Amino acid sequence: MSKSKLLAAALPALLISTAALAAGETIAVFTKNQTNPYFQTVRVGAEVAAKSLGAKVVHYIPTKPDSIPEQLSQVEDVIVKKPSAIVFVPVDYKAMVPGVEQINDAKIPIVNVTDRSAGGKFLAFVGADDYSLGLETARYLLKSLGGKGNVVILEGVKGSLTNIDRVRGFNDAIKEAKEVKLLASQPANYQRLQGLQVMENLMQSHPQIDGVLAANDAMAIGAIEALDGANRKAMVVGINGTQEAVDAIKSGKLLASGDYNGFLQGCIGTMVAIRSLRNEPTVTEVVLKPTVVNASNYQPYDSPLESRACPSWSEAAAMAGK
Amino acid sequence: MSTASDAPVRAPGFHVSREVQQLAYRLLAVALLCAALSFAAEAFFTANNILNVLRQASLLFFLASGLTLVILTGGLDLSVGANIGLSACFAATAIKATGSPALGTLAGLATGLVIGICNGLMVAKLRIPSFIATYGMLWVLHGITYYYMAGETIHGFPPGFRQIGSGYFLGVPIPVYLMLAFLLAGTAFAQRTIWGQQIYAIGANPVAARLTGIPVDRRLILVYAISGAMAGVASIVFLARLNSAEGDIGEAMTLPAIAAALIGGASLFGGIGSVFGTFIGALILTLVLNGMNLLEVNANWQPLVTGLIVVLAVWLDMAGRRRG
């Protein structure tokens, strides 16, 4: 009798203690800008993960896209505000190292997402590998072309880490296919308008273009507009798996888009941060395998970001297995 | 180099002949560039590629032509790129919401115009230097646009609307007709109307302009309003051509628009420049990209080549003018 009474008294106390544990954390999420849809997927992934674990998210986004000084000053702000943990996409993988060191000195746990920082101490790195993303996306295009034909590459911003690796992946895939000819590799700086204009220009000097490899979706869709405008056909691939790309895949205009998995990165980065705060086992490195979104597998991508669910921890941990 | 005081106010005849002489040098620069490109790339000198270059130049021209009037008064409009972004997003929303391209077009033009009028009021009435007023406007517009779009894109517009950007009439792209129409209208306005001459006069000497009874404030508001409205025009053509709106579409266009006006002979001190010169400037910048793509210049060298050609074009022009 008295024993069960004790239990009855202890049970709510137990519930309260887990609730207190669960509701307390504030996760500061740093992303590069408000303009690239990719970072929106990271932010939503972080929010979905935090919500399911009962934590809350505060976003830090430079108003001037990719501004190093602005992110540095946001780092200083966040050190004063002392969130429970930080999920961090550096605007520049080298220039932000001092900022990361300041966060380390302030003893705020920090998870590195998307671009691997050149220094500082992190709980974990969660990202995707641009090289294999470029390689797999290009392989898919070349296979769809039947292993032969003329292709062009639309490069992103010269010197950006993502562009260097993606274009290297494209080129290596092209080298594998002996009967594929690379006609030109020209920069369109990740911009839609430049993707359109560069493609229009390339069509002037090349009467037969069978495939277009664009280092992001915006350029790919610009290139499709150029092809349509000239009544020409080519298979086009992009990278990022944006909603717009999924729509274009559905309508048959875009062949495929390599998914950089921003949503998953946001999910897993935030899960690692929260689990570490709760002293649950985590992982130190998750490099997501590329998914090439195409007409046969786009369905899961065709729903609003907010309604997607993060993977369970065991699924996420399995992705870390490398 | 001409000085501010010999910029024409009352003698349109003198003004035009001088303009013609200067423009001849600028056309020469374009001709040299074209000749070099025809020699180097066989695909360059074809009717198809010339129409292609003109269509590509049109967006930059819309933006830069309105801006030219602002520069003629001695001001600057740094918000044109951000203006395109917001105008395009609002126009896209309106088309999606109402299904009416006409209402969408109206929304885009109105957004651009209102932004321009705000700039004009800040400069003329609050006496805020135009650089600061429009730089502030740039951030306000970016802020609204990024918040409004939240990293999303709006895409897929009716085929009828898309004709404005990607359609043809008698084998010539519609944006090229629009560009020619605005080129004629802009040139006529600046060179042949009292208001146009007053704009030159304000840039040449604002104090004298005020003393001679020119309604300076009203003309200033007018030029910023035109600049804003032209950004609205550019946003509509952009939407129709790209079939998609996203927050940062105009960001990369502000500096090229200013460069187009300056390459075309406009002076940041005001009073000097022309809409036709700006057309040439937009053409030169577009030719550089076209040429590099046709010649497949390595991506590593493209920024360097662009910079050198722009500086060279302006230097040739100035050397020519000194002699003239």
Contacts between the chains, C-beta under 8 A, distances in Angstrom:
chain1	res1	chain2	res2	distance
A	34	B	146	3.8
A	34	B	147	7.6
A	34	B	150	7.4
A	34	B	151	6.1
A	34	B	247	7.0
A	35	B	146	6.2
A	35	B	151	6.8
A	35	B	246	7.3
A	35	B	247	5.0
A	35	B	248	3.9
A	35	B	251	7.7
A	36	B	151	6.7
A	36	B	248	7.9
A	37	B	151	4.6
A	37	B	152	6.4
A	37	B	153	6.6
A	37	B	246	7.6
A	38	B	151	8.0
A	39	B	151	6.5
A	40	B	150	6.2
A	40	B	151	3.1
A	40	B	152	7.0
A	63	B	139	7.2
A	63	B	142	7.2
A	63	B	143	6.7
A	63	B	146	7.9
A	65	B	248	7.0
A	65	B	251	7.8
A	155	B	299	5.4
A	158	B	299	5.3
A	158	B	300	6.5
A	158	B	302	7.7
A	158	B	303	7.4
A	184	B	293	7.5
A	184	B	296	4.8
A	185	B	296	8.0
A	185	B	299	6.9
A	186	B	292	7.7
A	186	B	293	5.5
A	186	B	296	6.8
A	186	B	299	6.5
A	187	B	299	4.2
A	187	B	302	6.0
A	189	B	252	7.3
A	191	B	252	5.8
A	192	B	242	5.6
A	192	B	244	6.5
A	192	B	246	7.1
A	192	B	249	6.8
A	193	B	59	7.4
A	193	B	238	7.2
A	193	B	242	6.4
A	193	B	249	6.8
A	193	B	252	7.5
A	193	B	253	7.9
A	194	B	252	7.7
A	196	B	241	7.1
A	196	B	242	6.3
A	197	B	56	5.1
A	197	B	289	6.5
A	198	B	289	7.5
A	198	B	293	5.5
A	200	B	52	5.4
A	200	B	55	7.9
A	200	B	56	6.8
A	201	B	52	7.1
A	201	B	289	7.0
A	201	B	290	5.1
A	201	B	293	3.5
A	201	B	294	6.1
A	202	B	293	5.8
A	204	B	43	4.6
A	204	B	44	7.7
A	204	B	46	7.2
A	204	B	48	6.5
A	204	B	49	4.5
A	204	B	52	6.1
A	204	B	290	7.8
A	204	B	294	6.3
A	205	B	41	6.5
A	205	B	42	7.9
A	205	B	43	3.9
A	205	B	293	7.8
A	205	B	294	5.0
A	218	B	246	7.3
A	221	B	155	7.8
A	221	B	243	7.9
A	221	B	244	6.5
A	222	B	242	6.6
A	225	B	166	7.2
A	225	B	241	7.0
A	225	B	242	6.0
A	225	B	243	5.8
A	228	B	166	7.4
A	229	B	166	4.8
A	242	B	153	7.4
A	243	B	152	7.2
A	243	B	153	7.4
A	244	B	153	4.9
A	244	B	155	5.4
A	244	B	244	6.8
A	247	B	155	7.0
A	247	B	156	7.2
